[in-house]
Amino acid sequence: MKIFGREPVYILAFLAIALKLSSAYGLGVSAEQQGAIMAVLSLIVAVATAVVLKTGAVGASIVNLAQGALALFLAFGLEMPAETQALWMTLVEGAVALFLHREVTAPVPALPTEQKSVVRART
Protein backbone atom coordinates (compact mmCIF):
# COMPACT_ATOMS: atom_id res chain seq x y z
CA MET A 1 0.00 0.00 0.00
CA LYS A 2 1.31 3.45 -0.87
CA ILE A 3 0.17 6.89 0.24
CA PHE A 4 1.34 9.84 -1.88
CA GLY A 5 3.54 7.31 -3.70
CA ARG A 6 5.33 6.38 -0.45
CA GLU A 7 5.11 3.51 1.98
CA PRO A 8 3.21 4.46 5.17
CA VAL A 9 6.22 3.47 7.30
CA TYR A 10 8.34 6.18 5.67
CA ILE A 11 5.62 8.78 6.20
CA LEU A 12 5.33 7.80 9.88
CA ALA A 13 9.11 7.99 10.29
CA PHE A 14 9.14 11.47 8.75
CA LEU A 15 6.32 12.62 11.05
CA ALA A 16 8.11 11.17 14.09
CA ILE A 17 11.30 13.03 13.22
CA ALA A 18 9.39 16.27 12.55
CA LEU A 19 7.57 15.93 15.87
CA LYS A 20 10.78 15.30 17.80
CA LEU A 21 12.56 18.22 16.13
CA SER A 22 9.60 20.50 16.75
CA SER A 23 9.49 19.62 20.43
CA ALA A 24 13.27 20.07 20.69
CA TYR A 25 12.88 23.59 19.34
CA GLY A 26 10.06 24.72 21.60
CA LEU A 27 6.81 23.01 20.60
CA GLY A 28 6.24 22.04 24.24
CA VAL A 29 5.18 18.43 23.77
CA SER A 30 6.28 15.93 26.40
CA ALA A 31 7.71 12.51 25.61
CA GLU A 32 4.46 10.91 26.76
CA GLN A 33 2.45 13.14 24.45
CA GLN A 34 4.80 12.42 21.54
CA GLY A 35 4.30 8.71 22.13
CA ALA A 36 0.53 9.12 22.18
CA ILE A 37 0.59 11.18 18.96
CA MET A 38 2.73 8.59 17.18
CA ALA A 39 0.54 5.75 18.45
CA VAL A 40 -2.56 7.41 17.01
CA LEU A 41 -0.83 8.08 13.70
CA SER A 42 0.22 4.42 13.55
CA LEU A 43 -3.34 3.35 14.29
CA ILE A 44 -4.64 5.57 11.48
CA VAL A 45 -2.26 3.81 9.09
CA ALA A 46 -3.48 0.47 10.47
CA VAL A 47 -7.11 1.39 9.71
CA ALA A 48 -6.17 2.52 6.20
CA THR A 49 -4.20 -0.68 5.65
CA ALA A 50 -7.10 -2.84 6.87
CA VAL A 51 -9.50 -1.05 4.52
CA VAL A 52 -7.22 -1.21 1.48
CA LEU A 53 -6.06 -4.79 1.97
CA LYS A 54 -9.58 -6.06 2.78
CA THR A 55 -8.29 -8.33 5.56
CA GLY A 56 -11.50 -8.21 7.57
CA ALA A 57 -9.68 -6.46 10.40
CA VAL A 58 -11.33 -3.07 9.91
CA GLY A 59 -13.50 -3.37 13.01
CA ALA A 60 -10.62 -4.24 15.28
CA SER A 61 -8.45 -1.49 13.84
CA ILE A 62 -11.20 1.12 14.33
CA VAL A 63 -11.65 0.08 17.97
CA ASN A 64 -7.88 0.26 18.46
CA LEU A 65 -7.83 3.72 16.88
CA ALA A 66 -10.56 4.86 19.29
CA GLN A 67 -8.55 3.52 22.23
CA GLY A 68 -5.46 5.32 20.95
CA ALA A 69 -7.38 8.57 20.49
CA LEU A 70 -8.69 8.30 24.04
CA ALA A 71 -5.13 7.75 25.30
CA LEU A 72 -4.02 10.79 23.28
CA PHE A 73 -6.67 13.00 24.88
CA LEU A 74 -5.71 11.71 28.32
CA ALA A 75 -2.03 12.41 27.61
CA PHE A 76 -2.93 16.01 26.79
CA GLY A 77 -4.73 16.50 30.09
CA LEU A 78 -8.31 15.31 29.61
CA GLU A 79 -9.60 14.13 32.97
CA MET A 80 -12.09 11.32 32.58
CA PRO A 81 -12.93 8.58 35.08
CA ALA A 82 -12.33 4.98 34.03
CA GLU A 83 -16.08 4.28 34.02
CA THR A 84 -16.69 7.07 31.51
CA GLN A 85 -13.80 5.85 29.36
CA ALA A 86 -15.36 2.38 29.35
CA LEU A 87 -18.73 3.80 28.33
CA TRP A 88 -17.20 5.70 25.39
CA MET A 89 -15.36 2.57 24.25
CA THR A 90 -18.58 0.57 24.55
CA LEU A 91 -20.27 3.12 22.30
CA VAL A 92 -17.49 2.81 19.71
CA GLU A 93 -17.52 -0.99 19.85
CA GLY A 94 -21.32 -1.06 19.55
CA ALA A 95 -21.25 1.27 16.55
CA VAL A 96 -18.58 -0.84 14.85
CA ALA A 97 -20.53 -4.03 15.55
CA LEU A 98 -23.74 -2.46 14.23
CA PHE A 99 -22.06 -1.21 11.06
CA LEU A 100 -20.02 -4.36 10.31
CA HIS A 101 -22.56 -6.97 11.44
CA ARG A 102 -23.79 -7.82 7.98
CA GLU A 103 -20.39 -7.35 6.35
CA VAL A 104 -18.51 -10.07 8.24
CA THR A 105 -18.53 -13.63 6.97
CA ALA A 106 -16.69 -16.49 8.61
CA PRO A 107 -13.80 -17.80 6.50
CA VAL A 108 -14.97 -21.40 7.07
CA PRO A 109 -17.88 -23.20 5.41
CA ALA A 110 -21.19 -23.21 7.25
CA LEU A 111 -21.95 -26.27 9.37
CA PRO A 112 -25.00 -28.39 8.60
CA THR A 113 -26.57 -27.31 11.91
CA GLU A 114 -26.33 -23.69 10.76
CA GLN A 115 -28.25 -24.48 7.59
CA LYS A 116 -31.44 -25.73 9.26
CA SER A 117 -33.59 -24.91 12.23
CA VAL A 118 -34.73 -27.18 15.02
CA VAL A 119 -38.09 -25.42 14.85
CA ARG A 120 -40.07 -26.67 11.91
CA ALA A 121 -42.10 -24.20 9.89
CA ARG A 122 -45.81 -24.95 9.83
CA THR A 123 -47.36 -25.33 6.43
Secondary structure, 3 states (H helix, E strand, C coil): CCECCECHHHHHHHHHHHHHHHHHCCCCCCHHHHHHHHHHHHHHHHHHHHHHHCCCCHHHHHHHHHHHHHHHHHHCCCCCCHHHHHHHHHHHHHHHHHHHCCCCCCCCCCCHHHHCCCCCCCC
